[in-house]
Amino acid sequence: MNPTPGTGLIPIVEIFHSIQGEGYFSGTPAVFIRLGGCDVGCHWCDEKNSWDKNNWPFVRVEKIVKETVKYPADIVVITGGEPLMHSLNELTAGLRKAGKRTHLETSGAYPLSGRWDWICLSPKKFMSPHNEIYRKTGELKIIVYNKDDFRWAEEQAKKVSRKCKLFLQPEWSRKKAVLPVIVNYVQKFPEWRVSMQIHKYVQVK
Ligand code: SF4
């Protein structure tokens, strides 16, 4: 499937003000724009309701920007779903014009569009990322569900730049079993960090 071309309309699941709970910017206030549409098919996905883009209103970019700039946060995180199923050139241009930092959270399964201050790549085994995104990635975040994910993590880490920050994050439903294994791994291989989804612990969105 090709990404939605730049129609100026993007399916929006929600726009909300919270803190970034994961990865390098963990603990930083941000506005999140969650886009509808994803066909990557992670069986443990906690945003399955976002998969069908037609379940969500298609909103004009100007309206999305207007809604977003109401909040004082400098950072706007575009997430999903899989945001790169849509052309994000217009949206990122509008947000940058409004003085916001644009951050992307993506599986990388679709071609990159938009202008980004930060890209968090969370590749999935179910649909490999496009090669072009690896060298533009600021942080690589691997969701760990089972032991094979450490092998996958190392394979993916070979593709990003040396400056890229590396994170291992337990899949939420498996955190009790997986977290001690991640901690042990990070102690052995200190180029990795633990990412914790702190927004779920403090029970904010
Ligand atoms: S890529 Fe993200 S939104 Fe899509 S199925 Fe996987 S976890 Fe869910």
Residues whose N, C-alpha, C, O or C-beta is under 5 A from the ligand:
A	BS01	SF4	C38 V40 G41 C42 C45 E47 G80 G81 E82 S107
